[in-house]
Amino acid sequence: MNSTCKYLVPGLEKGLQLLLLLAQQHRELTFAEILRLVDMPKATAYRAIQTLVHLDFLVQHPRTGAFSLGRKVLSLGLGYIASLDLTQLGQPIIEQLRDRSQCNSHLVIRDGRDIIYIARVSGAESKINHVSVGTRLSAHRTSLGRMLLSGLTRAEFDALYPDDELPDNAGCKQEFWQMIQADKLRGYVISESFYRRGISSIVYPVYNQTNGVEAVISIMVPMSSIPAQECRRLQNEVSYAAQKLTEFIGGMSQAKAV
């Protein structure tokens, strides 16, 4: 026997067994069904179930009396998912976005005044020179940076850019702030030749549990301007990807419907 077994808490062990049972069954179970599926005395199972109901880990149907998983179990799952690496969660999402949009797709975060590409995939037919994972760019120079900065308060923005002019003579800080506020109100950025001539991008934010902008998901479109109907379709694809990652990390989506 493992030496750590002497430290087991029997009641906790029984409760976790019951939670695992309900999770594996994917349906409501009556008390009689639970007793048939677990190896524990009736009184022990009853006390464990009542404790889990009291703590909202289980809920009891008012009409049938059957039990199912409660909202506290969902919060545990979200907590686990939120603890995973953002890249690990985002990589399959941007891969699906690439497949659906046929465009280079990116997952980007902010580090101070810089943006960092933490995941990216290239479209099969793409001829655009794509950035690599780990690439840093100035936030104020890119549409992705504008969306990432939209989560800042004015005080935070002023602390980041204390001068009236942006770094490397990029323009007026106040005008840039107003542009960011317009992006924030809109809920996304469509940039046509903002960073590179002949290249457009569509950017949506990924929100964290405090409704801050955790990251952005974007696609790079090899056009100086995107036709209206194609733009609507691509917007929907990027928006869906960003909302999906937002949900995965337990955030509340603020993205506006297209």
Rosetta blueprint (number, residue, H / E / L):
1 M L
2 N L
3 S H
4 T H
5 C H
6 K H
7 Y H
8 L L
9 V L
10 P H
11 G H
12 L H
13 E H
14 K H
15 G H
16 L H
17 Q H
18 L H
19 L H
20 L H
21 L H
22 L H
23 A H
24 Q H
25 Q H
26 H L
27 R L
28 E L
29 L E
30 T L
31 F H
32 A H
33 E H
34 I H
35 L H
36 R H
37 L H
38 V L
39 D L
40 M L
41 P L
42 K H
43 A H
44 T H
45 A H
46 Y H
47 R H
48 A H
49 I H
50 Q H
51 T H
52 L H
53 V H
54 H H
55 L L
56 D L
57 F L
58 L E
59 V E
60 Q E
61 H L
62 P L
63 R L
64 T L
65 G L
66 A L
67 F E
68 S E
69 L E
70 G L
71 R H
72 K H
73 V H
74 L H
75 S H
76 L H
77 G H
78 L H
79 G H
80 Y H
81 I H
82 A H
83 S H
84 L L
85 D L
86 L H
87 T H
88 Q H
89 L H
90 G H
91 Q H
92 P H
93 I H
94 I H
95 E H
96 Q H
97 L H
98 R H
99 D H
100 R H
101 S H
102 Q L
103 C L
104 N E
105 S E
106 H E
107 L E
108 V E
109 I E
110 R E
111 D E
112 G L
113 R L
114 D E
115 I E
116 I E
117 Y E
118 I E
119 A E
120 R E
121 V E
122 S L
123 G L
124 A L
125 E L
126 S L
127 K L
128 I L
129 N L
130 H L
131 V L
132 S L
133 V L
134 G L
135 T L
136 R E
137 L E
138 S E
139 A H
140 H H
141 R H
142 T L
143 S H
144 L H
145 G H
146 R H
147 M H
148 L H
149 L H
150 S L
151 G L
152 L L
153 T L
154 R H
155 A H
156 E H
157 F H
158 D H
159 A H
160 L H
161 Y L
162 P L
163 D L
164 D L
165 E E
166 L L
167 P H
168 D H
169 N H
170 A L
171 G L
172 C E
173 K H
174 Q H
175 E H
176 F H
177 W H
178 Q H
179 M H
180 I H
181 Q H
182 A H
183 D H
184 K H
185 L H
186 R H
187 G L
188 Y L
189 V E
190 I E
191 S E
192 E E
193 S L
194 F L
195 Y L
196 R L
197 R L
198 G L
199 I L
200 S E
201 S E
202 I E
203 V E
204 Y E
205 P E
206 V E
207 Y E
208 N L
209 Q L
210 T L
211 N L
212 G L
213 V E
214 E E
215 A E
216 V E
217 I E
218 S E
219 I E
220 M E
221 V E
222 P L
223 M L
224 S L
225 S L
226 I L
227 P L
228 A H
229 Q H
230 E H
231 C H
232 R H
233 R H
234 L H
235 Q H
236 N H
237 E H
238 V H
239 S H
240 Y H
241 A H
242 A H
243 Q H
244 K H
245 L H
246 T H
247 E H
248 F H
249 I L
250 G L
251 G L
252 M L
253 S L
254 Q L
255 A L
256 K L
257 A L
258 V L
